[in-house]
Amino acid sequence: MTSNNRTPSQIAELYFSCWSRKDFSDLAAFLAPDCTFTGVFGTATGPDEFLRGLGGMAAGTDSLVVRRRVADDADVITWFDLGMGGAPATAVANWMHVEDGLITAVEVTFDPRGILAAAG
């Protein structure tokens, strides 16, 4: 368990729940001051940039379906299908690292070609 009584897997579940709701107010308390995000469409450092970037992705999200989540101590990998901009759903892998109940790093990878083609 983490210091806030949430496991890394529960924090990952909250991350995706907030994304689906397009409301990250509950997630902000779980971001480390020096958290980082690295993804196909950009990078972010710190909670403000992190939430701005995630908010931008959520704004363009048509659907998000979590297929599988695997946790190993402080690391959680979530495999999900992401629908954006009218494109067919794209398979995405999201790795999250949690220390002391706070997200310190998220790295995301997927093939963006379908999303980019739909965007024209």
C-alpha positions as CSV (number, residue, x, y, z in Angstrom):
1,M,0.0,0.0,0.0
2,T,1.0,3.6,-0.5
3,S,1.2,6.3,2.1
4,N,-2.3,7.5,1.0
5,N,-3.7,3.9,1.3
6,R,-4.0,3.5,-2.5
7,T,-2.0,1.0,-4.3
8,P,-0.3,2.0,-7.6
9,S,-2.9,-0.1,-9.4
10,Q,-5.7,1.9,-7.7
11,I,-4.0,5.1,-8.7
12,A,-3.8,3.9,-12.3
13,E,-7.5,3.1,-12.2
14,L,-8.2,6.7,-10.9
15,Y,-6.1,8.1,-13.7
16,F,-8.2,6.4,-16.4
17,S,-11.5,7.1,-14.6
18,C,-10.6,10.8,-14.6
19,W,-9.7,10.6,-18.3
20,S,-13.0,8.9,-19.1
21,R,-14.9,11.7,-17.2
22,K,-12.6,14.4,-18.7
23,D,-12.2,15.8,-15.1
24,F,-8.8,15.5,-13.5
25,S,-9.5,17.3,-10.2
26,D,-9.2,14.0,-8.3
27,L,-5.9,13.1,-10.0
28,A,-4.0,16.3,-9.1
29,A,-3.3,15.2,-5.6
30,F,-1.6,12.1,-6.9
31,L,1.0,13.8,-9.0
32,A,4.5,14.2,-7.7
33,P,5.9,17.8,-8.0
34,D,8.5,16.6,-10.5
35,C,6.3,14.1,-12.4
36,T,7.0,13.5,-16.1
37,F,5.0,12.4,-19.0
38,T,6.5,11.1,-22.3
39,G,4.2,10.2,-25.1
40,V,3.8,10.0,-28.9
41,F,2.3,13.5,-29.1
42,G,4.5,15.3,-26.5
43,T,6.1,15.5,-23.1
44,A,5.3,17.3,-19.9
45,T,7.1,18.0,-16.6
46,G,5.4,18.9,-13.4
47,P,1.7,18.6,-12.5
48,D,0.5,21.7,-14.4
49,E,2.0,20.6,-17.7
50,F,1.0,17.0,-17.1
51,L,-2.7,17.9,-16.5
52,R,-2.8,20.3,-19.4
53,G,-1.5,17.6,-21.7
54,L,-3.8,14.9,-20.4
55,G,-6.7,17.4,-20.6
56,G,-5.9,18.0,-24.2
57,M,-5.9,14.3,-25.0
58,A,-9.1,13.8,-23.1
59,A,-10.8,16.6,-25.0
60,G,-10.1,14.8,-28.2
61,T,-11.0,11.4,-26.9
62,D,-14.1,9.7,-28.3
63,S,-13.7,6.4,-26.4
64,L,-11.4,4.8,-23.9
65,V,-11.7,1.1,-23.1
66,V,-9.2,-0.5,-20.7
67,R,-8.4,-4.0,-21.8
68,R,-5.9,-5.1,-19.2
69,R,-3.9,-3.7,-16.3
70,V,-0.8,-5.4,-14.8
71,A,0.9,-4.2,-11.7
72,D,4.3,-5.0,-10.3
73,D,5.1,-3.2,-7.1
74,A,5.4,0.5,-8.1
75,D,4.9,0.0,-11.8
76,V,1.6,-0.4,-13.6
77,I,1.0,-1.1,-17.3
78,T,-2.4,-0.4,-18.7
79,W,-3.3,-1.7,-22.2
80,F,-6.3,0.2,-23.6
81,D,-8.1,1.1,-26.8
82,L,-8.2,4.8,-27.5
83,G,-10.6,6.4,-30.0
84,M,-9.7,9.9,-31.0
85,G,-10.9,12.3,-33.7
86,G,-13.2,9.8,-35.4
87,A,-10.3,7.4,-36.0
88,P,-10.8,3.7,-35.4
89,A,-9.7,2.7,-31.8
90,T,-5.9,2.5,-31.4
91,A,-4.2,0.1,-29.0
92,V,-2.1,2.0,-26.4
93,A,0.3,0.9,-23.7
94,N,0.6,3.2,-20.7
95,W,3.4,2.6,-18.1
96,M,3.0,4.4,-14.8
97,H,5.5,4.6,-12.0
98,V,4.3,5.5,-8.5
99,E,6.4,6.3,-5.4
100,D,5.0,7.1,-2.0
101,G,1.5,7.3,-3.4
102,L,2.4,9.8,-6.1
103,I,2.7,9.3,-9.9
104,T,6.3,10.2,-10.8
105,A,6.4,9.1,-14.4
106,V,4.0,8.0,-17.2
107,E,5.2,6.8,-20.6
108,V,2.8,6.0,-23.4
109,T,3.3,4.4,-26.7
110,F,1.1,3.6,-29.7
111,D,0.9,3.8,-33.5
112,P,-0.5,7.3,-34.2
113,R,-1.0,6.8,-38.0
114,G,-4.8,6.2,-37.8
115,I,-5.4,9.2,-35.5
116,L,-3.2,11.4,-37.7
117,A,-4.9,10.3,-40.9
118,A,-8.4,11.0,-39.4
119,A,-7.1,14.5,-38.4
120,G,-6.3,15.1,-42.1
